Amino acid sequence: NIRLGEQPITQLESDRFGVVAVLGGLLRRAAFENFLTGQAIVYFMRDDALVACEKYVDRTRSDIPREQLAALLEGPGEMERRQGMERIVPLGVGEDDILGIQVVEGTMLVNLSENFRAAIHTAGPEQETLLCYSIVNTLCENNGVRRVCFFFEGEQVEKIAGVIYWSGVFYQNDGLVEPSFG
């Protein structure tokens, strides 16, 4: 039996995962499925540089590019914020703004909404490069692709905020990533 002092434990409770029943002191593997997570590397911003962070995602979907981008769009968690990391993708952009993702001949094609394009424009030229490469680095890091190509509502766009030529093909850019101390 599982006990806390003299008291038998009949259930475990978690704000994130709910209640896990301890039936007759027996814990079954299936009861812990919700606790098992996968990881995706996403790139947030700190002090005008990108920072690679491990973000927990559904373990059955961690290898899906859409899920990885959704983790990026979600922004940093409390722990990352305490470490000075900031959201790079503007508020108001969500998973629904990812219209499609497909790999063709080693290049990941990413189709984003007009709302996403407008958010990049609003973020301005200062943020445009970091925003672009937070997406590119996230997708390249997790999927073994070398190139990313963007579309907005199915069309390529040359300029958005004035710094990046969006009709091009993008490669992972480690030069924008904060140097590691370890």
Secondary structure, DSSP 8 states (H G I E B T S, - for coil): --EETTEE--EEEETTTEEEE-BTTB--GGGGGGG-EEEEEEEEEETTEEEEEEEEEETTTTT-HHHHHHHHHH---HHHHHTT-B--S-TT--GGGEEEEEEETTEEEEEE-HHHHHHHHHH-HHHHHHHHHHHHHHHHHHH--SEEEEEETTB--S-SSSS--TTSEEE--GGGB-----
